[in-house]
């Protein structure tokens, strides 16, 4: 069985970028669906919802191709095949870890790293994380950390765009969401900001040698990607900073940044304790 990589986030901490990087590595075999949401769907009993979502996305792509009277190119054909295979797996509506692993390994050569990257897995309970760690002979977890304030603000901007009827980013809406988050009124944003809680559950559930906690900023500019390649047992590679997705821009005010940093102080501390240092790229001494 090949190495199984499970990247569990953090949300808004470069997992899209990392998926693109590793998808291009000859010693990795990642399906085109980056986030399978399998284990959080199992935990919440929502496998049917996942199947409905994937069927809808498959239909949308097929309609797009039909409207253009076009034949799928190689990338589109792979996306269609990957989604068809995943829908087939979900049809049982039951937990099927051998089937999940078979999906990840389908098309992979011996020795290639397989896996997926679903940031929502960072919210899973300890027992579920432990079961994931034990589902195959060699499962390795990666948890990417980003400067907590920058991660939070990126998340806030994304939610602000989603909630705007026209999909626009406005300072007023972003400011309101940030204030609500700090006040404890935006649970989904807050729990994804809680590095300390995720790290505590991960430490309880998964043996240390199976876990890499690293820094997104150092993946893009630094030795982070080299550390990751070493952890996965693949040849070293350098990343392409130009492929980092940047959301709609909006600067934080000084007061917003100060309030966010104060609220997130425990997350800086937890990250520094785990890493054994405070990342220089985070602009915080300690």
C-alpha positions, 0 to 999 in steps of 0.5 A: 500500500502506498503512503496515504497523505491526509492534509487537514488544513488549516482552512485558508492556509494554502491547501489549494496551492499545496494540492497543485504543487504535489499534483505535479510531482511525479512521485505523487498521485492525487485525484482532481477532487482535492477535498473529498469531505469523506470523514466529516460526512461520515461523522455528521451522517451526510454522505447523501449530501456529498453524493448530491453535491458531486452529482450536481457538479458533474452535471454542471460540467457536462452541461457546460461541455454540451453548450459549447459543443466541445469534447472534453480535453484531457484535464476535463476528462480526468475530472469527469472520471474522478468524479464518476468514480467518487460518486460510485463509491458514495452510492453505498451510503455506508462507511467503506474504508477499503473502498475509500483507499481503493479510490485514492490508489486507483491509477497510482503506481507502486511507491507513489504518494496518494491522498487528499486535502480536506481542511474540515478534517481539522475539526474532527474528534479524536476518535475519528482522527485515530481511526483515520491514522490506523486505516492503512499501514502508512498514513501521514497527516499534514497540518499547515499553519498560517499567520493566525491574523492573516488566516483569519482575515482571509477567511473573513473576506471569503465569508463576506464575499459569499454573503454579499448578494453580488459577490462583492467584498465590502469593508462594512460587511468584512468589519462586521463579520470580524467583530462578530467572530471576535465576539464569539458569534461566528462559530465556523470561523472561530473553530477554524482559527483554533490551532490549539484545539486541533493540535491537541486532538491531533497529538492525542490521536496520531503518533508523532512520526505520522504528523507534520505541522509546518508553516504555509509561508515557509512552504512558499518561500523557505524550506517548508516544501523541502521538509514536506518532501522529506516527510513524505519520502519523495524527491525534493521540489521547489514551489511556485509562489505565482500559483498562490490564490489571493482572494479579493484584496482589502487591508485590515485597519490598525485597530482591527489587526490589534484586536485580532492579534489579541484574540488570537494570542493563544493560537500564536502560543500554541503554534510556537510551542508545537514548532519550537519557534515563532515563524519569522514570516508571521511578523511576531517576536517570541 
